Amino acid sequence: MRLRTLPLSLAGIIAGIALASDVASLEIPVVVMLILTTIGLQVLSNTSNELGDTLSGTDTADRQGIRYALQDGDITVDQMKKFIGGIVVFCCISGAAMTWLSFKTLFGVAPLCILALGVAAIWAAMCYTLGKNPYGYRAKGDYSVFIFFGLATVLGAAYICSHQFRLMWLLPAAAFGCWSVAVLNVNNIRDMKTDAATRQTIAIKLGLKNARIYQTILITLGWALMIAHTVLDSADGFAWYRLLTFPLFVIHLVGVWKHTEKELDPLLPLLVLSTFATAILLLF
């Protein structure tokens, strides 16, 4: 289930919860179901990705990342398909429960929009590498990650918890979107050689040097957006402690420019946890 990626999806949720807590009182049942639904969608994305990469032949013995269950033969394709089906059912039930707890109904413009967003998230999670024409193999994954790990996650969580929308919330939402794309990009930089035989990614299209520049832009832009939000949200004084994780992102970038292939693998969880820690700081 690639549990080490869970903090990334939770980072956007926590950021949204933090924004909502500034304008409304949080309801614990809603927050709990929001977190459970997010975990379900992340697990669905990870397992669907593994199944798609296995069926397409992308995951081979030469792959640079950590080993996966299908790749090593620990489980069968049929078992994985059944598990994915179960996760889809879980996401539908938890998402409906979350929506009902928040709006006290599943009908009406707002709850129906949230449910539609959930359906879109399930589709995006599964079709990244699954299906006849997976968008993840056509260098479209970056757009999806920016939308669903950034804008949709942060703004959706904030709205579900507060029933409000503030234009200024677009800044941290876009920041977490940039950092989430950066996680995908460093993964794609690591796997450039093995991915080239079966798929296209932004990293492959750009080449190693330009992919590193792209990574630098994503990290820098994310921080510019976050700093802008912190300045604009400083009615009670500049929240300098929200910048405490900045050095971790610098360490990550230094590593991206220094290392290649499997040596990049530790930099992926470093960026995930740095993004998660930044979200935590928004709660204060």
Summary of the structure (lengths in Angstrom):
residues: 284
radius of gyration: 18.7
end to end distance: 30.6
largest distance: 56.0
contacts: 965
relative contact order: 0.14
helix: 76%
strand: 1%
